[in-house]
Amino acid sequence: IRLSLVGSEMCIRDSPGPAGRAHPHAGRRSRQRGMTLVELMVGAALGLSVILAASGLLATLQRAYAAVEAQAELDERGQLAYAVIRALVAQAGYPEAARAAYARSGKDRGLLLATGPRNGPVIEGHDDRTLAPGTAAAIAATSVVNHSDVLIVHGGREPDEPAPPNCLGIVRQPDDAQGPRMLDSYLYIDRDARHEPALYCLAWGRHGRPQKEALVHGVETLQVLYGWQDDGGSLRYRPAAEVAHEEAWTRVHAVRIGLVLRSAIAARGTGRDSPQLHPLGLIMSDAASDAGSVFSPTPDGRRRQVLTFDVALRNSPETQ
């Protein structure tokens, strides 16, 4: 580097390298350059595309997981409801000595006692009803959930026979003063503390009084048809009101159960809301005579499932 003073100005000049060669870094500096604005924009666009694709894939996976989880929950609830109702209905009227013509007792708050001959019904029910709080009285009220029915299963025991449990899983011991106490089980739909519908059971509890308990949560409606034989021997499924009108409870041989279950929470992408569901099957739907046979769910994004099954009565009076 040479310094020279020309007048009042100082000049700094690069001197050539040894033997007249140029500075060794001069050519390297001339070859270095940055990215252009166009290249930066293209790179940013490509990176954004990758991020958006990954975000979409993540959202799809989350929706798929929510759908699988909701379906698994519905399957579990459906299996539980099926097992409870099927076992309860199948054992209705057992043992034979406990079947009776029933009389209601005020002391028992509406639950039934075995008081008469062994020719009473083993199963009964009510259409579009719920139970009055603290009792087994079926009532028509605005609190009835989705036109649900009440199913009453009569059971009992003898001193020398093992007693089947009621819907609470409790075996009620005989009362020596009043005779064998009926292990009646009342199944109906009510709302829990979170205002969610559930399948409830009312039966004799451990403390000698009726006890209410939720068996399966997320059950929106319970619909029941009763299969009874007409004069020609054909099995006809009819609602409770028609069976009661014909006084045909002792001729009931089977029960058809229809349930609508829903998932606990709403989840986007778990399936569109169905405008109408048919708990008892499309062929049995008759909204004119049975409002509960057609169910219109609230469009809340929850996944729903219909469960329909038949249960034959093993101890129907006419089969003995």
RAQUISUL-V355533 format. One record per pair of residues at least 24 apart in sequence whose C-alpha atoms are under 10 Angstrom apart, sorted by the first residue. I is the first residue (numbers start at 1). J is the second residue. Records with the same first field share a line. If there is no record, write none. Layout:
# RAQUISUL-V355533
I = J, J
This chain:
# RAQUISUL-V355533
59 = 269
60 = 269
62 = 267, 268, 269
63 = 267, 268, 269, 270, 271
64 = 268, 269, 270
65 = 269, 270
66 = 265, 266, 267, 268, 269, 270
67 = 263, 267, 268, 269, 270, 271, 302, 303
68 = 270
69 = 263, 270
70 = 262, 263, 264, 265, 266, 267, 270, 302, 303, 304
71 = 262, 263, 270, 303, 304, 305
72 = 263
73 = 218, 261, 262, 263, 264, 303
74 = 218, 219, 260, 261, 262, 263, 264, 303, 304, 305, 306
75 = 261, 263, 305, 307
76 = 216
77 = 215, 216, 217, 218, 219, 261, 262, 263
78 = 216, 218, 219, 259, 260, 261, 262, 305, 306, 307, 308
79 = 216, 307
80 = 215, 216
81 = 199, 215, 216, 217, 219, 259, 261, 307
82 = 257, 259, 307, 308, 309, 310, 311
84 = 167, 168, 169, 215, 216
85 = 151, 153, 167, 187, 257, 311
86 = 255, 257, 309, 310, 311, 312, 313
87 = 164, 165, 167, 311
88 = 153, 154, 155, 164, 165, 166, 167, 185, 311
89 = 122, 123, 151, 152, 153, 154, 155, 185, 254, 255, 311, 312, 313, 314, 315
90 = 153, 254, 255, 311, 312, 313, 314, 315, 316
91 = 122, 153, 154, 155, 156, 164, 165, 166, 312, 313, 314, 315, 316
92 = 121, 122, 123, 152, 153, 154, 155, 156, 164, 166, 183, 184, 185, 313, 314, 315, 316
93 = 118, 120, 121, 122, 123, 153, 154, 155, 156, 157, 164, 182, 183, 184, 313, 314, 315, 316, 317
94 = 122, 154, 155, 156, 157, 158, 161, 162, 163, 164, 183, 314, 315, 316
95 = 155, 156, 157, 158, 161, 162, 163, 164, 315
96 = 122, 155, 156, 157, 158, 161, 315, 316, 317, 320
97 = 156, 157, 158, 161, 180
98 = 122, 154, 155, 156, 157, 158, 179, 180, 181, 182, 183
99 = 154, 155, 156, 157, 182, 315, 316, 317
100 = 154, 155, 156, 182
102 = 154, 182
107 = 209
108 = 135, 136, 181, 204, 208, 209, 210
109 = 134, 135, 136, 137, 209, 210
110 = 134, 135, 136, 137, 138, 210
111 = 135, 136, 137, 154, 181, 182, 183, 184, 185, 186, 202, 203, 204, 209, 210
112 = 136, 154, 155, 181, 182, 183, 184
113 = 154, 156, 178, 179, 180, 181, 182, 183, 184
114 = 154, 155, 156, 157, 178, 179, 180, 181, 182, 183
115 = 178, 179, 180, 181, 182
118 = 317
119 = 250, 316, 317, 318, 320
120 = 154, 249, 250, 316, 317
121 = 153, 154, 248, 249, 250, 251, 252, 315, 316, 317, 318
122 = 152, 153, 154, 155, 156, 184, 249, 250, 251, 252, 253, 313, 314, 315, 316, 317
123 = 151, 152, 153, 154, 155, 184, 185, 226, 249, 250, 252, 253, 254, 255, 313, 315, 316
124 = 150, 151, 152, 153, 154, 186, 226, 240, 243, 244, 248, 249, 250, 252
125 = 149, 150, 151, 152, 153, 186, 187, 188, 224, 225, 226, 239, 240, 241, 243, 244, 249
126 = 150, 151, 152, 188, 223, 224, 239, 240, 241, 243, 244
127 = 151, 222, 223, 224, 225, 239, 240, 241, 242, 290, 291, 292
128 = 188, 222, 223, 240, 241, 290, 291, 292
129 = 188, 189
130 = 187, 188, 189, 190
131 = 186, 187, 188, 189, 190, 202
133 = 212
134 = 202, 209, 210, 211, 212
135 = 202, 203, 209, 210, 211, 212
136 = 184, 185, 186, 202, 203, 210
138 = 186, 188
143 = 189, 190, 191
144 = 188, 189, 190, 191, 221
145 = 188, 189, 190, 191, 197, 198, 219, 220, 221, 222, 292
146 = 189, 190, 197, 220, 221, 222, 223, 291, 292, 293, 294, 295, 296, 297
147 = 189, 220, 221, 222, 223, 290, 291, 292, 293, 294, 295
148 = 188, 189, 190, 220, 221, 222, 223, 224, 258, 259, 291, 292, 293
149 = 187, 188, 189, 221, 222, 223, 224, 225, 239, 240, 292
150 = 186, 187, 188, 189, 200, 222, 223, 224, 240
151 = 185, 186, 187, 188, 201, 222, 223, 224, 225, 240, 255, 257
152 = 184, 185, 186, 187, 188, 201, 202
153 = 182, 183, 184, 185, 186, 187
154 = 182, 183, 184, 185, 186
155 = 181, 182, 183, 184, 185
156 = 180, 181, 182, 183, 184
157 = 181, 182, 183
166 = 201, 202, 203, 204, 205
167 = 200, 201, 202, 203, 204, 205, 212, 213, 215
168 = 200, 201, 202, 203, 204, 205, 206, 211, 212, 213, 214, 215
169 = 203, 204, 205
170 = 203, 204, 205, 206
171 = 204, 205, 206
172 = 203, 204, 205, 206, 208
186 = 212
187 = 212, 214, 215, 222
188 = 214, 219, 221, 222, 223
189 = 214, 216, 217, 218, 219, 220, 221, 222, 223
190 = 214, 217, 219, 220, 221
191 = 217, 218, 219, 220
192 = 217, 218
196 = 220, 264
197 = 221, 261, 262
198 = 222, 261
199 = 259, 261
216 = 261
217 = 261, 262, 263, 264
218 = 260, 261, 262, 263, 264, 265, 304
219 = 259, 260, 261, 262, 263, 304, 305, 306
220 = 259, 260, 261, 262, 295, 297, 304
221 = 258, 259, 260, 261, 279, 292, 293, 295, 306
222 = 257, 258, 259, 260, 261, 279, 280, 292, 293, 307
223 = 256, 257, 258, 259, 260, 278, 279, 280, 290, 291, 292, 293, 294, 308
224 = 255, 256, 257, 258, 259, 279, 280, 292, 293, 308, 310
225 = 254, 255, 256, 257, 258, 280, 284, 293, 310
226 = 251, 252, 253, 254, 255, 256, 257, 310, 311
227 = 251, 252, 253, 254, 255, 256, 310, 311, 312, 313
228 = 252, 253, 254, 255
229 = 253, 254, 318
237 = 284
238 = 284, 290
239 = 289, 290
240 = 290
241 = 289, 290
242 = 289
249 = 316, 317
250 = 316, 317, 318, 319
251 = 316, 317, 318, 319
252 = 312, 313, 316, 317, 318, 319
253 = 311, 312, 313, 314, 315, 316, 317, 318, 319
254 = 310, 311, 312, 313, 314, 316
255 = 309, 310, 311, 312, 313
256 = 280, 308, 309, 310, 311, 312
257 = 307, 308, 309, 310, 311
258 = 292, 293, 306, 307, 308, 309, 310
259 = 305, 306, 307, 308, 309
260 = 295, 297, 304, 305, 306, 307, 308
261 = 302, 303, 304, 305, 306, 307
262 = 297, 302, 303, 304, 305, 306
263 = 301, 302, 303, 304, 305
264 = 302, 303, 304
265 = 300, 301, 302, 303
266 = 299, 300, 301, 302, 303
267 = 300, 301, 302, 303
268 = 300, 301, 302, 303
269 = 301, 302, 303
270 = 301, 302, 303, 304
271 = 301, 302, 303, 304
272 = 299, 300, 301, 302, 303, 304
273 = 297, 298, 299, 300, 301, 302, 303, 304
274 = 298, 299, 301, 303, 304
275 = 299
277 = 304, 305, 306
278 = 306, 307, 308
279 = 305, 306, 307, 308, 309
280 = 306, 307, 308, 309
281 = 306, 307, 308, 309
